[in-house]
Amino acid sequence: MAQSRYLPDRGLTARMGGTIFLLGALFVVLGSVLVYYFSYWGVIFIGGFLVVQWFYSDRIALYSMGGREVTPEEAPQLHAIVDRLCALADMPKPKVAIADTDVPNAFATGRSPSRAVVCATTGIMRRLDERELEGVLSHELSHVAHRDVTVMTLAAFVGVLAGFLTRMALYSGMFGGRRNNNNGGAPIILIITLVSIIVYALSFLLTRTLSRYRELAADRAGAFLTGQPSALASALVKISGEMGRIPTKDLRQAEPFNAFFFTPAVAPGFSISSLFSTHPPLEKRLDQLGKISAQLNRPA
């Protein structure tokens, strides 16, 4: 965990360690199948995929959300809040970005605290006052300080790779990999498809479980850092209410990034995001913040 004044969370650390271990085992299974059927080409493919995911995850996330890095002159209020929180937490200042979308949200990304980016949307900046925005950004900076952004970047790699291989196996012969003379290519494609689907499903469940806990941990750490859990609760209520006014098309475009968002952008109707949420229920988050508020206001 990064050395900062954010409240440490042993439960989060243990869960992140367990998730990485299990995802690593899934990665070994998937990698072994690729290497067995495609020899060194499987290693090259996996290595290239990992390099891109690791070194360019922050740029990919910003590009996908239409975000861009901004200077203190371009966004003085946003930079001032981040400066204040980083000084309070005694942590390095991440890059600051803005995404031009009406979806009211914020997210943190990047492979390490020194490479982190904190991004707020124009939608959230229009709707929240300074105190509420500070609460949201304290939540996002907690993700950076606890290094769970790094863990989620690695966790996403296994799922993305498995999903990508599933689609490739379904639509192609996977580069004509090593074939058994008796079985031909079809069984190979079937094996890779089945393994990829299983790995994707398990990695999906693991990352969703971790994601829900990390959101509660970030709420808790951010509330204790600022000493204003009511501001964070106000932001949660306001943003959750505003989500219903956002066009369905915009929400569906944002849904793939829910694991990184402050609050989930879920379009009406059935979706995987609503079935396996990346975030705990709003009531649970507000209940936790209410207990923290009572704890902070309790006489010593």
N, C-alpha and C positions, 0 to 999 in steps of 0.2 A: 504494500500500500504506500502511496506517496506520503511523504512527511508534510503534514499540514495541520491546521487547527480544526479541520473538520472532524466531527465526532467519529471515532473509529467504530467499525461494525464487524465483530468477529463472525457473526452469522453470515454476513455477505461474503467475507473472505473465504469461509469454509464452503459455501455454496458455489462460489466461482471456481475454487480449486476442484471440487467434485465434478462440476460441469465440464471443465477443461479436460479432466482425466477421462471421463466417459466419451466426450467428443473425440478425444485423441484415439481411443480404442476404435470408435466408428471409422475414423479417418484411416487407421491402419487396415481395417477390413476392406474399405473401399479401395485404398491404394494397392493392397495386395492383389485384388482382383484385376486392376488395371495393369499392374506390372506383370502378372502371370500371363495375361493374354496379349499384351502389347510390348513386353520387354522394356528396354530403356525409353521407348517413346512414352510409356505410361509415367515414368519418373519425370521426364521433361515436361509433360503436360501438367502434372500436379505441381511441380516446382514453379512453372511459369504462372499458373493460376494463383498460387500462394503469394508470389512476389507482387503481382498486380494488386491483389486484395490487401496485402500488408502495407505496401508503400503508397498506394494511391486511394485508399479507402476514404480519406477526408475529401480529396478532390472529387471522387465519384459521387459521394453523398451531396456535396455542395452543388455540383453540376446537375444532378438529378432533381434537386429541389429548386434550381434556378437561383442559388445563393452566390454571393460574391463578397470577398473580403472588403471591409471598409476601414478607412483611416479615422483617427479622432476628429479630424476636420469635417468629415462626411457624416459622422454619427456621434456627436459629442456626448449626448445623454447616455447612449448605450455604452460607450467606452468609459464614461465616468462611473457608471454602475459596476462594470466589470473590474475597473481599477480599484474601486472601494472594496469589493468583495475579495479580490485577490490579496489585497493588503491585510484585510481582516483574517483571511484564512492562511496567510503566509505561504502562498503558492505562486508559481510562475504564471504570468498572464498568458492565456491562450490567444490565438488569432480571433478576431471578432468579425462576424459576417452578418449580412442581411439577405433574406430571401424575399423576393417580390411576389408574394402571394397573400390572398385575403384569408387563407386558413390560419387561425390564430394559434401559433405554436412556437416552440423553440426546441433546439436539439444540440447535443455535443457529439463530436466525432473526432477521429484521429487515433493513431496507433499508440501514442504515449502522451503524457502531460506536456512535454516539450513540443509536440507536433499537433496538439489539440486545437480544435476550432469550436467556438460557441456561436451558434447562429440563431437569430430571432427573425421571425417573419414580420413583414410590414403590417399584417393583420393583427398580430398580438401587440405590436407597439402602438397601434391606433386605439386599442381597446382597454389597455391597462394603464393605471397611473404608475408613477415612479416606484412607489412602495411595493405594489403588486409585481411589477416587472423585476424588481430586485429579488423578490421571493422566488420567482421562476428561475432567474439566472443563478441564484444560490443553489437551487436544486440541480441545475445542469452542471455547474462547476463541481458539485459533489461527485457526479459521475466521473469527472476527470480526475479529481483528487483520489478517489478510491480505485482508480484504474479499471473500473468496470466497462468503460468505453473500449479499452484494449481487449478485454475478455470477450465482449460482444462482437468486436471486429473479427476475432479469431473464430468465435462460435458461428458467426454468419458464414464464414468460409466453407465449412463442412456442408452446411445446408445448400449453399449456392452451387457448390461443386456437384453435389449429388443431384440437384435439380437439373443442372446443365447437362450432366451425363445421361440422365433419364431421357431428356428431350433428344439428345444426339443419338442415343441408342434406338429410340423409336423411329427416327426419321432417316437414319443412315446406317451403313454397315460398319460404323466406327473405324474408318480408315483401313478396313480389311485387315484386322489384327490377326494374331496367330490362330490358326484354325486346326481343329482335329480332322483328319481325313475322313473319319466315319461320321462325324456329327455335322460338319459344315459350319457355315457362319451363323445360321439362325439360332442355334442353342447359345452361342456366345452372346449374341445380342440380348437374348432372353435373360441369361444369367446376370449380365451387367445391369439390365433394366430392373430386375427384381432386387438386386443388392442396392442399387441406387435409390429405389423407392423406399426400401426399409431404412436405409441410412438417413434419407431425407426426413421420413416420418419421425424417427427417434430424435434426430437433432432438432427438429421443429418443436417437439414436446419439451425437450431439455431447455432450449433457449427461451421458450415461453414461460416456463416455470421460474427460471432465473430472472427473466425480465420483470415479472410481477414483484418479486422480492426486492430487486434493485430499485424499483420505483419507490417503494415504501422506505427503503434505506435512504434514498436521496431526499425524500420529503423530510425525514427525521433529521438528517444531518444539516440540510439547508435551514430548517426551522431553528435548530439550536445555534447555528452560526450567527444568524441575523437576530435571533431573539424575538422574531415576529412571526410566529406560526399563523396568526390571524391573516396576515397579508398573503401568505401562500394559500391559505384556505379560500380567501376571497378571489384570488386569481383562478383557482381550480373551478369554483362555482361559476364565475363569469365566463371563462373559456368554454366549459362544458355546455353552458346555455347557448353560447354563440355558435357552437358547432352545428346546431340544428338549422341555422340560417345560411350555411354555406352550401353552394350548389353541389349536387351529388357527384357530378363529373370531377370537380376539384377534390372532393374527399376521396374518391376512388383512386385518383392519381397519387394522393399522399399516403394511402394505406400501406404500401410496401415499406414505408419508413417508420411505422408506428413504434417499433422496438426502440427507436432513438428519440421519439418525441416526448414532450412534457405530458401531453394528454393524447390519447388515441384519436385519430381522424377516421371515424367509422361511418360509412355511408349507410342509409336506411336499407333494411332488408337483410337477407342471409348473406353471410360471407365468412370465410375462414377466420378473418380478424375478429368478428363478433363471437365466433364459436370458441376460439382459443385466444383470448385477449392477451395482449402484451402488458396490460396494466391492471392493477387491482381495481375493484369497483370504487366509484367516487365516494360512496358512503364510508368505505373502509379507510380511505385516505383522509377524509374529513374527521372521522372518529379519532384517528391517531393524532392528527394535528390539534384536536380539541383537548386530548389528554396531555399533550406537550404544553399547550397554553396554560392548563391548570397547574402543571408541574412548575412552570417558570414563574407563575404568579403566586405560588405557595410561599408563605413566610418561612425564612430559614430557621 
